[in-house]
Amino acid sequence: MRHLLHMASYSSQTNMHARNLAIVWAPNLLRSKDIEATGFNGTAAFMEVRIQSIVVEFILTHVEQLF
């Protein structure tokens, strides 16, 4: 998480701020066996990934307090 926060510090150059990093990394960091097992697709999968990205974004914006 600290590494991703460090990467977010370059967002003015890369446009990869905490939200974009969360969208990209959330499915890997918070892997959902429900999506994999049931083969979610469409709206259900999108909502699951959206929740994951919100959680990862929260963690990234509060790294110092959490870790």
N, C-alpha and C positions, 0 to 999 in steps of 0.2 A: 504494500500500500504506500509506503514511503517513496518507493521508486516511482510509482504512478503519480504521486503528488509532485515529485521532482520533475517528471515529464510535463505535468500541467503548468509548471512555472515557465515553460517555454511556449505557452499557448499563443502569445502574440506573434510568434514566428510560425508555429505549426497549426494553429487553430484547433489544437487538441486540448481543450480545457477539461475540467473535471467531468462535465456532462458527456462530452464526446468520448473520453476515455472510459467512462462507465458504460456507455452503450456498447463499445467494442469489447471490453473485458468482462462484463457481467456474466454472459453465458458461460464463460470458462471458469470464472471465480466462484460462481454460485450455480453450479451445474444442477439441472433439475432431472431427476430420474423419472418424474412423471411425464415430462415431455418426451423423453427417450423411450420409455416403456409403452406409452399409449400412442405415440406417433402424432402428438398434437400438431395441427396445422392451422393455418389461417388465423382467425381472431384469438383463439385460445392461446396459441403459441406466442402471438404478439403481446398479449396481456401479461403472460408469464415473464417474458423477457423484459417488458417495461417495468414490472415490479422489481426484477433483479437489478436493472440499471438504476432505479431510484435508490435502492439499498446501497449499491456500490458508490453512487454519487454522494450519498450521505456520509458513508465511511470516509471517502476521499476528502470531503470538506471538513471532517472532524478528526483527522488522523492524530493530531497532537493530543487531543482530549482522550481518544480511545486507546492509543498505544503509548 
